[in-house]
Amino acid sequence: MAAVRPPESLLFDQSHVPMFIGTMGGSIVRVNQAFLELLGKGEDDVVGRDVEELRVRDQPPVDLSGFLDGTASVIRVERRFEGAGGRVREGRLVLVPFDEGTEPWVLCTFHDETARIEAERRMRYEAFHDRMTGLPNRALFLDRLGQALVRDEPGAVVAVGLDRMRALNEAFGHNAGDRVVVEVARRLGSAIQRGDTVARIGGDEFALLLLGELDEVTLDLVHAAATPRMAGELSQTSISASLGIRPLAGLEAPELVLGDALLALQRAKELGRSRTVHYEASLRGRASRTAELAKAITAAIDEGAVDIDLQGVHRASDGLVAGYEALVRLRKSRLGPISPVEFVPIAEQRGLILPIGEAVMRQSLERIRELRSRPGGAHLFVAVNVSPVQVRDPAHMAHLGELIERSGVPPSAVKIEVTESVFVDLASEAASGLLALRARGVQLFLDDFGTGYSSLHHLASLRFDGLKADRSFVRQLPDDPRALTLLRSIAQLGAGLEMQTVAEGVETPAQAQALREAGFDLLQGFLFHRPEPARDVRP
């Protein structure tokens, strides 16, 4: 066969665009150097072969019938070739017929678009996958959930949230926290069945789409996967997780179904770590109330409606007022009176507790300075509650210290009260804020003592100045001998560690007498003094 030389033969040979010439039957009769370099082959490996032998096998052969019947003058197809080094090259193959003498040929030009196609593929992947874990993200999860809902398949969405990851990050660094997240992602991916989906939808939150009937065995597997035993510096750390479950129920909006699972997860976390909560319709009403409260809290902060009541703390020996505890209130709330028991947890969750804490400290200092300036009031102190969220913020704690320094109130007249729950979430370095306050002369009191997680180690390491026994023990006096024994032990512990002891929730003379005999220094409760607006308090 005579060598086929198409028009502009020199351009064909020297072009950087991969080209080859083939017969109408598909055999390659000539190639240029660019095409050989693309394939990573020599001329003898290519010429004489059918072009379809070089393509990636999952593609259909090129249909040249349009050339044969004269209906097409050019054919363009997407093509992938097995390139040099095993890398697949992707792009457009443009075929144009021409005649050399009496023989019809096809000039084929390959426009390599591998870089663009791979970049687009990466962008699509990253748009629907979490970069750190490689799991599907929220968008892809919702898409798959939507498909399952359209098919009306039985199943459930399980929202998984790792407990107290913020404290872990503070204690060991964010790299350690990332290792936990990646390990949980790997384990959850291994725990699910084919056809199920696990996605990362937040920093420490995952969502699972589990098709079929959900049983306790499956939930146990999910929970076990979400609570790995870590190695290295995390080997002594207990990883726990909470679960929220929402069954699939026909054609619903996928965002609503996932949202319901997350509401159940939120409720599980509110109830404590390592809990599982099944979605109930009442949770939506609860979420609506939470949203309303968050708006009311924000408005109260913006409008300066955060206020305090003061409740007297009395000496057990003679009943005289020794000082006051500041109790936060939201005055003029658009929702009416709101209990701190309800709004403080929401303020902590929504990041609103810091401005509230600052407002409480400012007002407490202003009022106690005025009360101490009156005759007979120079001995008075003010006790201010500080939440674990505040303690975890060193800048905020330093700011509270500066407010005390500038207030004109002796630091020793300020008692900072923290609950035992601080020790659940408090990393050792975060305690520096409390220690810095104590170094200024501020007194530290441990509130709700006896109900949580404290130990003698914490009492010694932070050098508390006082213990406050929880009201749940006082409520049982004077008839419950076990409660009385516990309270006597707290009083003795405080005396042995040179700490003041306070009993709160005192409502009857019999309770007050029992606490005096137990050895408590200070008493607080409705028997002596109900909370009242700070501006109305007189020493």
C-alpha positions, 0 to 999 in steps of 0.5 A: 500500500502506498504511503498516505500523505494528506494535504499539508503533510508537513503540518501533520507531522510537526503539529503538537496536536495528536493526529492520525489517519485511518481507513473507513474500517478503522485501521490506523495507517499513519500517526504523528509524533504528538499522538505517539507521545500521548499514547507512550508507544512507538510507531510500530505499536500503533500503525496497522492496529484498529483505533478501537483497540487503543480506546478505554473499553467502556466506550462504544465504537465510533459510527462512521456511517455518516461519511459513507452515506454522505450525510456528515462532513465531520464527526466529533466524539468524546474519547478516552485513550490509554495514555503513557504511564497508564494515565487515561487521556480524555478529550474530543476526537474530531474526524474529517474524511478526505480522498487520496487518489481513489481511496477514502481516508479519515483524518483524526485530530485528538484535542486533549482536555484531560487537565480541564476534565480532571479539574472539573471532576475534582470540583464536582467531587469537592462540591459534594464531599467533605475534604477532610474525611472524603465522606459525602457532604450535606448536599450529597446526603440530601440528594440521596435522601431525596431519592430514597424518599421518592422511592418511598423506601423504609429506613431512617436518618441517624444524626450522630454528634460527638460529645464535648469535642470543644473540650478535647480540642482545647486540651489536645489541640485541633489536630487531635480533634481532627484525628478523632473525626477522621477515625470516626468517619472511617469506622462509620463508613465501614459499619454501614451496608451497601446502599446506605450513606454516611455523610459529614454535615458539620464539624463533629456531626455526621448523618447516616441514611440507613435503608431497611428496618432499623434495629437495635443491633444496627444502632449498637454498631453505629454507636460503637463506630462513633466511640473509638478507642484512640491511641497516643496522647488520646488513649486515656480519653473517652470518646462518646457520641449522641444519636438522633433518629428520624424514620423515613415516612413517605414523600417528605422534604429531605431538609425537613427529615434531616432537620428532625434528626438533628433536633433529636440529636440536639435533645440527646445532647441536652439530656447528657452525653452518650444518649439516643433520642427518637424524634417526636413531633413535640421537638419541633415546638421545642425548637421553635421556642428555642429560636424565639428565646434566642431572639429575645435574648439577643434583643435584651442584650442589644436593648440593655435589658439584662439585669440582676436580682440580689439574694442575701447570703447570711451568717449562720452564727447570727443571721446577719447579711454577709453579702449577696448573690447576683442572679441574672434576669431579662427585664422587659422581654418581649416574651414576658418573664423568662426563667434563667433555667430556660434562657441561660443554656440557650445563651450558652449554646448560641454564644450569647453568654459572654455579653450577658456575663459582662453585663451581670459583672458590671451591674454586680460591681456597681451595686455592691460598691454602693452598698459597701459605701453605706453605713455598716456595709463595708463587709459585704461581698457579691457572688457572681456565677460564671459558666463553663463557656465563660471560663473557656474564654481566656480573653473574657475572663481577663476582661472580667478581671479588668472590670473588677480592678477598675470598679473600686470594689476590693477583689476580696469582696467578689466571689466567683462561683463555678459549678462542678460541670466545669470539670467535664469541659474544662481543659487544664490550660483553660483554668488559667482564667480562674487562677488569674482572677484568684491571683488578683484577690478574687475568691473562687467558690465551687457551686452545687457541690456534691452533685457532679464530677469534682474531686479533691484533686480539683479542689486542691489544684484550683485552690477554691476559697469556698464550697456551696452545698447543693440545695437538693441536700438541704431540701431533705433536712431535717428528716433525712439522716443520709442528707444530714451526714453528707452535709456534715461531711461537706462542712468538715471538708471545707473546714479542713481545707480552710474554705468557707461553706455555704448552704443554699435553698434554706426555707425553714428554721429547722433546716437552718438549725441543722446546717448551723449544727453541721458547721456551715458558715453561710446560709442562703434561701427564702427563709432569710431573703428572697431575690429582689431587683438590685436597685431595691436592696438595702443593707 
